[in-house]
Amino acid sequence: MLGWAVFCLILALAAAVLGFGGLAGTFVGIAKILFFVFIVLFVISLLVNALRGRRPPV
């Protein structure tokens, strides 16, 4: 997911350099959404693993 966010950010930068302002703004919006979704899923994953309390393998 984070890879997709970085990819959209790179596309936004390329579009901005080439002068496509509207397209760059769209890609930045998509990158922001993907980044925040990634952060939320990461925090949920950390909480689930902390609450589950896995034991190390024997």
mmCIF file as Biopython writes it, N, C-alpha, C and O atoms, coordinates in Angstrom:
data_model
#
loop_
_atom_site.group_PDB
_atom_site.id
_atom_site.type_symbol
_atom_site.label_atom_id
_atom_site.label_alt_id
_atom_site.label_comp_id
_atom_site.label_asym_id
_atom_site.label_entity_id
_atom_site.label_seq_id
_atom_site.pdbx_PDB_ins_code
_atom_site.Cartn_x
_atom_site.Cartn_y
_atom_site.Cartn_z
_atom_site.occupancy
_atom_site.B_iso_or_equiv
_atom_site.auth_seq_id
_atom_site.auth_asym_id
_atom_site.pdbx_PDB_model_num
ATOM 1   N N  . MET A ? 1  ? 0.834  -1.194  0.000   1.0 0.0 1  A 1 
ATOM 2   C CA . MET A ? 1  ? 0.000  0.000   0.000   1.0 0.0 1  A 1 
ATOM 3   C C  . MET A ? 1  ? 0.871  1.247   0.000   1.0 0.0 1  A 1 
ATOM 4   O O  . MET A ? 1  ? 0.592  2.219   -0.702  1.0 0.0 1  A 1 
ATOM 5   N N  . LEU A ? 2  ? 1.927  1.202   0.797   1.0 0.0 2  A 1 
ATOM 6   C CA . LEU A ? 2  ? 2.826  2.355   0.843   1.0 0.0 2  A 1 
ATOM 7   C C  . LEU A ? 2  ? 3.519  2.535   -0.505  1.0 0.0 2  A 1 
ATOM 8   O O  . LEU A ? 2  ? 3.799  3.660   -0.920  1.0 0.0 2  A 1 
ATOM 9   N N  . GLY A ? 3  ? 3.789  1.439   -1.175  1.0 0.0 3  A 1 
ATOM 10  C CA . GLY A ? 3  ? 4.397  1.506   -2.504  1.0 0.0 3  A 1 
ATOM 11  C C  . GLY A ? 3  ? 3.497  2.222   -3.505  1.0 0.0 3  A 1 
ATOM 12  O O  . GLY A ? 3  ? 3.970  2.994   -4.338  1.0 0.0 3  A 1 
ATOM 13  N N  . TRP A ? 4  ? 2.198  1.959   -3.413  1.0 0.0 4  A 1 
ATOM 14  C CA . TRP A ? 4  ? 1.249  2.636   -4.302  1.0 0.0 4  A 1 
ATOM 15  C C  . TRP A ? 4  ? 1.203  4.132   -4.009  1.0 0.0 4  A 1 
ATOM 16  O O  . TRP A ? 4  ? 1.093  4.944   -4.928  1.0 0.0 4  A 1 
ATOM 17  N N  . ALA A ? 5  ? 1.287  4.496   -2.735  1.0 0.0 5  A 1 
ATOM 18  C CA . ALA A ? 5  ? 1.268  5.911   -2.365  1.0 0.0 5  A 1 
ATOM 19  C C  . ALA A ? 5  ? 2.489  6.618   -2.925  1.0 0.0 5  A 1 
ATOM 20  O O  . ALA A ? 5  ? 2.383  7.725   -3.451  1.0 0.0 5  A 1 
ATOM 21  N N  . VAL A ? 6  ? 3.644  5.986   -2.815  1.0 0.0 6  A 1 
ATOM 22  C CA . VAL A ? 6  ? 4.873  6.576   -3.362  1.0 0.0 6  A 1 
ATOM 23  C C  . VAL A ? 6  ? 4.783  6.665   -4.881  1.0 0.0 6  A 1 
ATOM 24  O O  . VAL A ? 6  ? 5.218  7.654   -5.472  1.0 0.0 6  A 1 
ATOM 25  N N  . PHE A ? 7  ? 4.227  5.649   -5.509  1.0 0.0 7  A 1 
ATOM 26  C CA . PHE A ? 7  ? 4.055  5.657   -6.966  1.0 0.0 7  A 1 
ATOM 27  C C  . PHE A ? 7  ? 3.164  6.818   -7.419  1.0 0.0 7  A 1 
ATOM 28  O O  . PHE A ? 7  ? 3.481  7.506   -8.390  1.0 0.0 7  A 1 
ATOM 29  N N  . CYS A ? 8  ? 2.046  7.033   -6.711  1.0 0.0 8  A 1 
ATOM 30  C CA . CYS A ? 8  ? 1.152  8.149   -7.053  1.0 0.0 8  A 1 
ATOM 31  C C  . CYS A ? 8  ? 1.834  9.490   -6.825  1.0 0.0 8  A 1 
ATOM 32  O O  . CYS A ? 8  ? 1.617  10.437  -7.580  1.0 0.0 8  A 1 
ATOM 33  N N  . LEU A ? 9  ? 2.653  9.571   -5.790  1.0 0.0 9  A 1 
ATOM 34  C CA . LEU A ? 9  ? 3.381  10.809  -5.525  1.0 0.0 9  A 1 
ATOM 35  C C  . LEU A ? 9  ? 4.387  11.090  -6.632  1.0 0.0 9  A 1 
ATOM 36  O O  . LEU A ? 9  ? 4.544  12.240  -7.042  1.0 0.0 9  A 1 
ATOM 37  N N  . ILE A ? 10 ? 5.062  10.075  -7.115  1.0 0.0 10 A 1 
ATOM 38  C CA . ILE A ? 10 ? 6.008  10.255  -8.220  1.0 0.0 10 A 1 
ATOM 39  C C  . ILE A ? 10 ? 5.275  10.669  -9.487  1.0 0.0 10 A 1 
ATOM 40  O O  . ILE A ? 10 ? 5.748  11.533  -10.225 1.0 0.0 10 A 1 
ATOM 41  N N  . LEU A ? 11 ? 4.122  10.056  -9.743  1.0 0.0 11 A 1 
ATOM 42  C CA . LEU A ? 11 ? 3.325  10.463  -10.909 1.0 0.0 11 A 1 
ATOM 43  C C  . LEU A ? 11 ? 2.862  11.912  -10.780 1.0 0.0 11 A 1 
ATOM 44  O O  . LEU A ? 11 ? 2.823  12.639  -11.772 1.0 0.0 11 A 1 
ATOM 45  N N  . ALA A ? 12 ? 2.512  12.334  -9.568  1.0 0.0 12 A 1 
ATOM 46  C CA . ALA A ? 12 ? 2.088  13.714  -9.345  1.0 0.0 12 A 1 
ATOM 47  C C  . ALA A ? 12 ? 3.232  14.679  -9.607  1.0 0.0 12 A 1 
ATOM 48  O O  . ALA A ? 12 ? 3.038  15.729  -10.220 1.0 0.0 12 A 1 
ATOM 49  N N  . LEU A ? 13 ? 4.417  14.325  -9.147  1.0 0.0 13 A 1 
ATOM 50  C CA . LEU A ? 13 ? 5.577  15.191  -9.399  1.0 0.0 13 A 1 
ATOM 51  C C  . LEU A ? 13 ? 5.890  15.282  -10.886 1.0 0.0 13 A 1 
ATOM 52  O O  . LEU A ? 13 ? 6.203  16.360  -11.390 1.0 0.0 13 A 1 
ATOM 53  N N  . ALA A ? 14 ? 5.807  14.163  -11.586 1.0 0.0 14 A 1 
ATOM 54  C CA . ALA A ? 14 ? 6.069  14.166  -13.023 1.0 0.0 14 A 1 
ATOM 55  C C  . ALA A ? 14 ? 5.020  14.998  -13.757 1.0 0.0 14 A 1 
ATOM 56  O O  . ALA A ? 14 ? 5.355  15.754  -14.669 1.0 0.0 14 A 1 
ATOM 57  N N  . ALA A ? 15 ? 3.755  14.864  -13.365 1.0 0.0 15 A 1 
ATOM 58  C CA . ALA A ? 15 ? 2.688  15.635  -14.004 1.0 0.0 15 A 1 
ATOM 59  C C  . ALA A ? 15 ? 2.861  17.123  -13.721 1.0 0.0 15 A 1 
ATOM 60  O O  . ALA A ? 15 ? 2.600  17.954  -14.592 1.0 0.0 15 A 1 
ATOM 61  N N  . ALA A ? 16 ? 3.299  17.466  -12.513 1.0 0.0 16 A 1 
ATOM 62  C CA . ALA A ? 16 ? 3.502  18.875  -12.174 1.0 0.0 16 A 1 
ATOM 63  C C  . ALA A ? 16 ? 4.650  19.470  -12.980 1.0 0.0 16 A 1 
ATOM 64  O O  . ALA A ? 16 ? 4.567  20.613  -13.430 1.0 0.0 16 A 1 
ATOM 65  N N  . VAL A ? 17 ? 5.713  18.707  -13.162 1.0 0.0 17 A 1 
ATOM 66  C CA . VAL A ? 17 ? 6.856  19.199  -13.945 1.0 0.0 17 A 1 
ATOM 67  C C  . VAL A ? 17 ? 6.454  19.419  -15.397 1.0 0.0 17 A 1 
ATOM 68  O O  . VAL A ? 17 ? 6.924  20.356  -16.043 1.0 0.0 17 A 1 
ATOM 69  N N  . LEU A ? 18 ? 5.586  18.555  -15.907 1.0 0.0 18 A 1 
ATOM 70  C CA . LEU A ? 18 ? 5.151  18.674  -17.300 1.0 0.0 18 A 1 
ATOM 71  C C  . LEU A ? 18 ? 4.023  19.683  -17.493 1.0 0.0 18 A 1 
ATOM 72  O O  . LEU A ? 18 ? 3.618  19.955  -18.624 1.0 0.0 18 A 1 
ATOM 73  N N  . GLY A ? 19 ? 3.519  20.234  -16.401 1.0 0.0 19 A 1 
ATOM 74  C CA . GLY A ? 19 ? 2.524  21.292  -16.502 1.0 0.0 19 A 1 
ATOM 75  C C  . GLY A ? 19 ? 1.079  20.839  -16.412 1.0 0.0 19 A 1 
ATOM 76  O O  . GLY A ? 19 ? 0.178  21.620  -16.716 1.0 0.0 19 A 1 
ATOM 77  N N  . PHE A ? 20 ? 0.835  19.625  -16.010 1.0 0.0 20 A 1 
ATOM 78  C CA . PHE A ? 20 ? -0.528 19.128  -15.866 1.0 0.0 20 A 1 
ATOM 79  C C  . PHE A ? 20 ? -0.970 19.312  -14.411 1.0 0.0 20 A 1 
ATOM 80  O O  . PHE A ? 20 ? -0.916 18.372  -13.617 1.0 0.0 20 A 1 
ATOM 81  N N  . GLY A ? 21 ? -1.397 20.504  -14.074 1.0 0.0 21 A 1 
ATOM 82  C CA . GLY A ? 21 ? -1.727 20.842  -12.691 1.0 0.0 21 A 1 
ATOM 83  C C  . GLY A ? 21 ? -2.909 20.063  -12.137 1.0 0.0 21 A 1 
ATOM 84  O O  . GLY A ? 21 ? -2.865 19.595  -10.999 1.0 0.0 21 A 1 
ATOM 85  N N  . GLY A ? 22 ? -3.958 19.921  -12.926 1.0 0.0 22 A 1 
ATOM 86  C CA . GLY A ? 22 ? -5.137 19.194  -12.458 1.0 0.0 22 A 1 
ATOM 87  C C  . GLY A ? 22 ? -4.846 17.732  -12.207 1.0 0.0 22 A 1 
ATOM 88  O O  . GLY A ? 22 ? -5.288 17.162  -11.210 1.0 0.0 22 A 1 
ATOM 89  N N  . LEU A ? 23 ? -4.111 17.138  -13.102 1.0 0.0 23 A 1 
ATOM 90  C CA . LEU A ? 23 ? -3.744 15.732  -12.955 1.0 0.0 23 A 1 
ATOM 91  C C  . LEU A ? 23 ? -2.814 15.542  -11.761 1.0 0.0 23 A 1 
ATOM 92  O O  . LEU A ? 23 ? -2.931 14.558  -11.032 1.0 0.0 23 A 1 
ATOM 93  N N  . ALA A ? 24 ? -1.899 16.476  -11.563 1.0 0.0 24 A 1 
ATOM 94  C CA . ALA A ? 24 ? -0.985 16.398  -10.423 1.0 0.0 24 A 1 
ATOM 95  C C  . ALA A ? 24 ? -1.766 16.492  -9.114  1.0 0.0 24 A 1 
ATOM 96  O O  . ALA A ? 24 ? -1.471 15.763  -8.167  1.0 0.0 24 A 1 
ATOM 97  N N  . GLY A ? 25 ? -2.744 17.370  -9.052  1.0 0.0 25 A 1 
ATOM 98  C CA . GLY A ? 25 ? -3.562 17.500  -7.853  1.0 0.0 25 A 1 
ATOM 99  C C  . GLY A ? 25 ? -4.345 16.242  -7.553  1.0 0.0 25 A 1 
ATOM 100 O O  . GLY A ? 25 ? -4.506 15.864  -6.392  1.0 0.0 25 A 1 
ATOM 101 N N  . THR A ? 26 ? -4.832 15.592  -8.594  1.0 0.0 26 A 1 
ATOM 102 C CA . THR A ? 26 ? -5.569 14.341  -8.422  1.0 0.0 26 A 1 
ATOM 103 C C  . THR A ? 26 ? -4.660 13.252  -7.862  1.0 0.0 26 A 1 
ATOM 104 O O  . THR A ? 26 ? -5.043 12.531  -6.941  1.0 0.0 26 A 1 
ATOM 105 N N  . PHE A ? 27 ? -3.460 13.136  -8.420  1.0 0.0 27 A 1 
ATOM 106 C CA . PHE A ? 27 ? -2.526 12.124  -7.937  1.0 0.0 27 A 1 
ATOM 107 C C  . PHE A ? 27 ? -2.080 12.400  -6.503  1.0 0.0 27 A 1 
ATOM 108 O O  . PHE A ? 27 ? -1.886 11.464  -5.728  1.0 0.0 27 A 1 
ATOM 109 N N  . VAL A ? 28 ? -1.917 13.657  -6.145  1.0 0.0 28 A 1 
ATOM 110 C CA . VAL A ? 28 ? -1.555 13.992  -4.768  1.0 0.0 28 A 1 
ATOM 111 C C  . VAL A ? 28 ? -2.678 13.582  -3.823  1.0 0.0 28 A 1 
ATOM 112 O O  . VAL A ? 28 ? -2.421 13.049  -2.744  1.0 0.0 28 A 1 
ATOM 113 N N  . GLY A ? 29 ? -3.921 13.829  -4.225  1.0 0.0 29 A 1 
ATOM 114 C CA . GLY A ? 29 ? -5.061 13.420  -3.398  1.0 0.0 29 A 1 
ATOM 115 C C  . GLY A ? 29 ? -5.113 11.914  -3.201  1.0 0.0 29 A 1 
ATOM 116 O O  . GLY A ? 29 ? -5.367 11.432  -2.097  1.0 0.0 29 A 1 
ATOM 117 N N  . ILE A ? 30 ? -4.873 11.180  -4.270  1.0 0.0 30 A 1 
ATOM 118 C CA . ILE A ? 30 ? -4.862 9.718   -4.182  1.0 0.0 30 A 1 
ATOM 119 C C  . ILE A ? 30 ? -3.729 9.250   -3.278  1.0 0.0 30 A 1 
ATOM 120 O O  . ILE A ? 30 ? -3.914 8.344   -2.466  1.0 0.0 30 A 1 
ATOM 121 N N  . ALA A ? 31 ? -2.553 9.866   -3.416  1.0 0.0 31 A 1 
ATOM 122 C CA . ALA A ? 31 ? -1.414 9.484   -2.585  1.0 0.0 31 A 1 
ATOM 123 C C  . ALA A ? 31 ? -1.695 9.754   -1.111  1.0 0.0 31 A 1 
ATOM 124 O O  . ALA A ? 31 ? -1.316 8.951   -0.258  1.0 0.0 31 A 1 
ATOM 125 N N  . LYS A ? 32 ? -2.352 10.869  -0.795  1.0 0.0 32 A 1 
ATOM 126 C CA . LYS A ? 32 ? -2.690 11.175  0.596   1.0 0.0 32 A 1 
ATOM 127 C C  . LYS A ? 32 ? -3.643 10.126  1.168   1.0 0.0 32 A 1 
ATOM 128 O O  . LYS A ? 32 ? -3.445 9.642   2.282   1.0 0.0 32 A 1 
ATOM 129 N N  . ILE A ? 33 ? -4.668 9.782   0.408   1.0 0.0 33 A 1 
ATOM 130 C CA . ILE A ? 33 ? -5.642 8.794   0.869   1.0 0.0 33 A 1 
ATOM 131 C C  . ILE A ? 33 ? -4.966 7.452   1.114   1.0 0.0 33 A 1 
ATOM 132 O O  . ILE A ? 33 ? -5.192 6.824   2.148   1.0 0.0 33 A 1 
ATOM 133 N N  . LEU A ? 34 ? -4.138 7.007   0.172   1.0 0.0 34 A 1 
ATOM 134 C CA . LEU A ? 34 ? -3.455 5.726   0.324   1.0 0.0 34 A 1 
ATOM 135 C C  . LEU A ? 34 ? -2.505 5.735   1.517   1.0 0.0 34 A 1 
ATOM 136 O O  . LEU A ? 34 ? -2.385 4.738   2.228   1.0 0.0 34 A 1 
ATOM 137 N N  . PHE A ? 35 ? -1.832 6.862   1.734   1.0 0.0 35 A 1 
ATOM 138 C CA . PHE A ? 35 ? -0.905 6.954   2.857   1.0 0.0 35 A 1 
ATOM 139 C C  . PHE A ? 35 ? -1.647 6.836   4.187   1.0 0.0 35 A 1 
ATOM 140 O O  . PHE A ? 35 ? -1.201 6.117   5.080   1.0 0.0 35 A 1 
ATOM 141 N N  . PHE A ? 36 ? -2.773 7.533   4.326   1.0 0.0 36 A 1 
ATOM 142 C CA . PHE A ? 36 ? -3.510 7.469   5.579   1.0 0.0 36 A 1 
ATOM 143 C C  . PHE A ? 36 ? -4.157 6.101   5.792   1.0 0.0 36 A 1 
ATOM 144 O O  . PHE A ? 36 ? -4.252 5.637   6.928   1.0 0.0 36 A 1 
ATOM 145 N N  . VAL A ? 37 ? -4.597 5.458   4.727   1.0 0.0 37 A 1 
ATOM 146 C CA . VAL A ? 37 ? -5.126 4.101   4.847   1.0 0.0 37 A 1 
ATOM 147 C C  . VAL A ? 37 ? -4.014 3.161   5.312   1.0 0.0 37 A 1 
ATOM 148 O O  . VAL A ? 37 ? -4.242 2.292   6.154   1.0 0.0 37 A 1 
ATOM 149 N N  . PHE A ? 38 ? -2.801 3.338   4.757   1.0 0.0 38 A 1 
ATOM 150 C CA . PHE A ? 38 ? -1.667 2.535   5.179   1.0 0.0 38 A 1 
ATOM 151 C C  . PHE A ? 38 ? -1.375 2.730   6.664   1.0 0.0 38 A 1 
ATOM 152 O O  . PHE A ? 38 ? -1.151 1.755   7.382   1.0 0.0 38 A 1 
ATOM 153 N N  . ILE A ? 39 ? -1.374 3.976   7.128   1.0 0.0 39 A 1 
ATOM 154 C CA . ILE A ? 39 ? -1.093 4.265   8.533   1.0 0.0 39 A 1 
ATOM 155 C C  . ILE A ? 39 ? -2.151 3.609   9.437   1.0 0.0 39 A 1 
ATOM 156 O O  . ILE A ? 39 ? -1.807 3.015   10.459  1.0 0.0 39 A 1 
ATOM 157 N N  . VAL A ? 40 ? -3.422 3.716   9.066   1.0 0.0 40 A 1 
ATOM 158 C CA . VAL A ? 40 ? -4.491 3.124   9.875   1.0 0.0 40 A 1 
ATOM 159 C C  . VAL A ? 40 ? -4.347 1.603   9.933   1.0 0.0 40 A 1 
ATOM 160 O O  . VAL A ? 40 ? -4.468 1.016   11.008  1.0 0.0 40 A 1 
ATOM 161 N N  . LEU A ? 41 ? -4.095 0.970   8.812   1.0 0.0 41 A 1 
ATOM 162 C CA . LEU A ? 41 ? -3.929 -0.479  8.799   1.0 0.0 41 A 1 
ATOM 163 C C  . LEU A ? 41 ? -2.691 -0.912  9.584   1.0 0.0 41 A 1 
ATOM 164 O O  . LEU A ? 41 ? -2.704 -1.957  10.235  1.0 0.0 41 A 1 
ATOM 165 N N  . PHE A ? 42 ? -1.633 -0.123  9.526   1.0 0.0 42 A 1 
ATOM 166 C CA . PHE A ? 42 ? -0.415 -0.425  10.277  1.0 0.0 42 A 1 
ATOM 167 C C  . PHE A ? 42 ? -0.672 -0.369  11.780  1.0 0.0 42 A 1 
ATOM 168 O O  . PHE A ? 42 ? -0.233 -1.250  12.519  1.0 0.0 42 A 1 
ATOM 169 N N  . VAL A ? 43 ? -1.381 0.661   12.232  1.0 0.0 43 A 1 
ATOM 170 C CA . VAL A ? 43 ? -1.686 0.797   13.658  1.0 0.0 43 A 1 
ATOM 171 C C  . VAL A ? 43 ? -2.596 -0.338  14.119  1.0 0.0 43 A 1 
ATOM 172 O O  . VAL A ? 43 ? -2.389 -0.897  15.196  1.0 0.0 43 A 1 
ATOM 173 N N  . ILE A ? 44 ? -3.596 -0.682  13.317  1.0 0.0 44 A 1 
ATOM 174 C CA . ILE A ? 44 ? -4.478 -1.799  13.665  1.0 0.0 44 A 1 
ATOM 175 C C  . ILE A ? 44 ? -3.682 -3.094  13.761  1.0 0.0 44 A 1 
ATOM 176 O O  . ILE A ? 44 ? -3.911 -3.893  14.669  1.0 0.0 44 A 1 
ATOM 177 N N  . SER A ? 45 ? -2.762 -3.307  12.848  1.0 0.0 45 A 1 
ATOM 178 C CA . SER A ? 45 ? -1.925 -4.497  12.877  1.0 0.0 45 A 1 
ATOM 179 C C  . SER A ? 45 ? -1.069 -4.543  14.135  1.0 0.0 45 A 1 
ATOM 180 O O  . SER A ? 45 ? -0.933 -5.597  14.757  1.0 0.0 45 A 1 
ATOM 181 N N  . LEU A ? 46 ? -0.493 -3.409  14.512  1.0 0.0 46 A 1 
ATOM 182 C CA . LEU A ? 46 ? 0.305  -3.364  15.735  1.0 0.0 46 A 1 
ATOM 183 C C  . LEU A ? 46 ? -0.536 -3.685  16.968  1.0 0.0 46 A 1 
ATOM 184 O O  . LEU A ? 46 ? -0.102 -4.432  17.844  1.0 0.0 46 A 1 
ATOM 185 N N  . LEU A ? 47 ? -1.742 -3.116  17.032  1.0 0.0 47 A 1 
ATOM 186 C CA . LEU A ? 47 ? -2.609 -3.356  18.177  1.0 0.0 47 A 1 
ATOM 187 C C  . LEU A ? 47 ? -3.050 -4.813  18.264  1.0 0.0 47 A 1 
ATOM 188 O O  . LEU A ? 47 ? -3.063 -5.391  19.351  1.0 0.0 47 A 1 
ATOM 189 N N  . VAL A ? 48 ? -3.404 -5.398  17.153  1.0 0.0 48 A 1 
ATOM 190 C CA . VAL A ? 48 ? -3.845 -6.792  17.144  1.0 0.0 48 A 1 
ATOM 191 C C  . VAL A ? 48 ? -2.711 -7.702  17.582  1.0 0.0 48 A 1 
ATOM 192 O O  . VAL A ? 48 ? -2.932 -8.619  18.372  1.0 0.0 48 A 1 
ATOM 193 N N  . ASN A ? 49 ? -1.503 -7.468  17.086  1.0 0.0 49 A 1 
ATOM 194 C CA . ASN A ? 49 ? -0.371 -8.309  17.478  1.0 0.0 49 A 1 
ATOM 195 C C  . ASN A ? 49 ? -0.003 -8.103  18.936  1.0 0.0 49 A 1 
ATOM 196 O O  . ASN A ? 49 ? 0.413  -9.053  19.599  1.0 0.0 49 A 1 
ATOM 197 N N  . ALA A ? 50 ? -0.141 -6.893  19.453  1.0 0.0 50 A 1 
ATOM 198 C CA . ALA A ? 50 ? 0.166  -6.634  20.859  1.0 0.0 50 A 1 
ATOM 199 C C  . ALA A ? 50 ? -0.870 -7.291  21.771  1.0 0.0 50 A 1 
ATOM 200 O O  . ALA A ? 50 ? -0.517 -7.833  22.819  1.0 0.0 50 A 1 
ATOM 201 N N  . LEU A ? 51 ? -2.127 -7.247  21.388  1.0 0.0 51 A 1 
ATOM 202 C CA . LEU A ? 51 ? -3.182 -7.835  22.210  1.0 0.0 51 A 1 
ATOM 203 C C  . LEU A ? 51 ? -3.197 -9.355  22.138  1.0 0.0 51 A 1 
ATOM 204 O O  . LEU A ? 51 ? -3.582 -10.027 23.095  1.0 0.0 51 A 1 
ATOM 205 N N  . ARG A ? 52 ? -2.782 -9.882  21.020  1.0 0.0 52 A 1 
ATOM 206 C CA . ARG A ? 52 ? -2.787 -11.323 20.850  1.0 0.0 52 A 1 
ATOM 207 C C  . ARG A ? 52 ? -1.708 -11.971 21.722  1.0 0.0 52 A 1 
ATOM 208 O O  . ARG A ? 52 ? -1.895 -13.082 22.217  1.0 0.0 52 A 1 
ATOM 209 N N  . GLY A ? 53 ? -0.598 -11.291 21.908  1.0 0.0 53 A 1 
ATOM 210 C CA . GLY A ? 53 ? 0.466  -11.781 22.772  1.0 0.0 53 A 1 
ATOM 211 C C  . GLY A ? 53 ? 1.081  -13.074 22.299  1.0 0.0 53 A 1 
ATOM 212 O O  . GLY A ? 53 ? 1.074  -14.068 23.025  1.0 0.0 53 A 1 
ATOM 213 N N  . ARG A ? 54 ? 1.602  -13.078 21.116  1.0 0.0 54 A 1 
ATOM 214 C CA . ARG A ? 54 ? 2.193  -14.281 20.572  1.0 0.0 54 A 1 
ATOM 215 C C  . ARG A ? 54 ? 3.418  -14.691 21.395  1.0 0.0 54 A 1 
ATOM 216 O O  . ARG A ? 54 ? 4.175  -13.852 21.884  1.0 0.0 54 A 1 
ATOM 217 N N  . ARG A ? 55 ? 3.581  -15.994 21.529  1.0 0.0 55 A 1 
ATOM 218 C CA . ARG A ? 55 ? 4.747  -16.518 22.231  1.0 0.0 55 A 1 
ATOM 219 C C  . ARG A ? 55 ? 5.796  -16.924 21.199  1.0 0.0 55 A 1 
ATOM 220 O O  . ARG A ? 55 ? 5.457  -17.354 20.097  1.0 0.0 55 A 1 
ATOM 221 N N  . PRO A ? 56 ? 7.059  -16.785 21.558  1.0 0.0 56 A 1 
ATOM 222 C CA . PRO A ? 56 ? 8.103  -17.209 20.609  1.0 0.0 56 A 1 
ATOM 223 C C  . PRO A ? 56 ? 8.071  -18.726 20.406  1.0 0.0 56 A 1 
ATOM 224 O O  . PRO A ? 56 ? 7.704  -19.467 21.319  1.0 0.0 56 A 1 
ATOM 225 N N  . PRO A ? 57 ? 8.449  -19.182 19.228  1.0 0.0 57 A 1 
ATOM 226 C CA . PRO A ? 57 ? 8.452  -20.637 18.973  1.0 0.0 57 A 1 
ATOM 227 C C  . PRO A ? 57 ? 9.490  -21.344 19.835  1.0 0.0 57 A 1 
ATOM 228 O O  . PRO A ? 57 ? 10.534 -20.786 20.174  1.0 0.0 57 A 1 
ATOM 229 N N  . VAL A ? 58 ? 9.172  -22.586 20.178  1.0 0.0 58 A 1 
ATOM 230 C CA . VAL A ? 58 ? 10.070 -23.360 21.055  1.0 0.0 58 A 1 
ATOM 231 C C  . VAL A ? 58 ? 11.066 -24.120 20.229  1.0 0.0 58 A 1 
ATOM 232 O O  . VAL A ? 58 ? 11.909 -24.831 20.777  1.0 0.0 58 A 1 
#
